[in-house]
């Protein structure tokens, strides 16, 4: 892009995309066209290029004066056809005439496409003459799916198949589509690189798209981010507690409790501490208190202290479990084992165990206090780690979010539609990795198939967040669940092929049909 601007300046003309917008419609109305020829367009016949630029100038002027999208699709198509005929008359080479006609046929077919909403078709139609210049200069337009002009059209189309005019969010989307297209249309004297600029701007909008803080989708995304962070904090806390317990004799049931259940309590308490300083201290202290309480007590003073410690420890454990919504009754096996350990610790004084290892409670407490309980570090595994449904529910409740968590229980039945059993997991993962944010899919949500949009993928790939076209209902799938949905045919791209490819395929079928009819 910088190179194109540099070439334009050396040729004695400034790029119009910036100057025109600054000067307004009056400057555009009198702007010269065809005087500044980007090096990429140098091979185009000058008279033909000037004719296309003149049409583009008129379209740009209509855009700036608010008349660019006023016509109905059918009227817009007739208007474009007439303008295209005027351009064809300027072409002196047969190959140029055919290229202009072919581009026109592509855009005529776009007007007939059933997947693109009418307002988006009108917006895309304004790219016809800029794309025409690209086609005359670059055969890659019809060959490569990564050609920038084609990529911009495909990207807009893929993000529009579930769009409808109602709602602030949809209005923002349409404005961004028009902004990307205006970037191209207003840049009359710039080369094909302007399509890359427009695509980059549009991709930036899709990547950064956020609604108001109280928007249901925003809350759902925040809940999933929170769940991912909570699980990372629990993993880090478990690693820290494991290091603190190194060399400390601990019964397996107690170690499992501390490293699985209690780390979640520590995470919840740490998050709460942000608004209530000091809140987490007693839950950290409970680790060393609990370990000390089950050690053999040969000293009478320790046994006396144990009698006072046990009720306090049990009370802290109950409150911690309430903090993470784990019912006390569900932990009955643990507490049964704990009571047995307490009884054994109290009896140890009756027959001193010379093999018992004394626990330095002060040292252990210091080690636990030093355990960092924080979000994912850079060196954490790149592959997604398991995140429990309980953590997701907690995060959703904390963020007042309604998220439909699709799970294995809803995944596969015997009468699935069009299963893709022939695909390997690696092939499905590659397919999913190619999905782009903003694209639309048809998803079985447990009740019905809905048209949904991929709104967000969590930074470490734990969640894919989709929202429905109607009402913004949020659905979340973990990668393993999503893989099963793809295999079972429960999620499919709404577009069977990109816009440019499918309109060209339709044109080829039409031509083959006409050829067969003539031959008959």
ABEGO torsion letter per residue (X at the ends): XAAAAAAAAAAGBBBAAAAAAAAEAAAAAABBBGABBBAAAAABBAAAAAAAAAAAAAAAAAAAAGAAAABBAAAAAAAAAAAAAAAAAABABAAAAAAAAAAAAAAAAAAABAABBAAAAAAAAAAAAAAAAAAAABAAAAABAABAAAAAAAAAAAAAAABBABEAAAAAAAAAAAAAAAAAAABAABBAAAAAAAAAAAAAAAAABBBBAABAAAAAAAAAAAAAAAAAAAAAAAAAAAAAABGBBBBAAAAAAAAAAAAAAAAAAAAAAAABBGAAAAAAAAAAAAAAAABBBABAAAAAAAAAAAAAAAAAAAAAAAAAGBBAAAAAAAAAAAAAAAAAAAAAAABBBAABBBBBAAAAAAAAAABBBBBBBAABBABBBBBBAAAAAAAAAAAGBBBBBBBAAAABBAABBGBBAABBAAAAAAAAAABBBGBBBBBBAGABBBBBBBABBBAAGABBBBBBABGGBBBBBBAAAAAAAAAAGABBBABABBAAAAAAAAAAAAAAAAAAAAAX
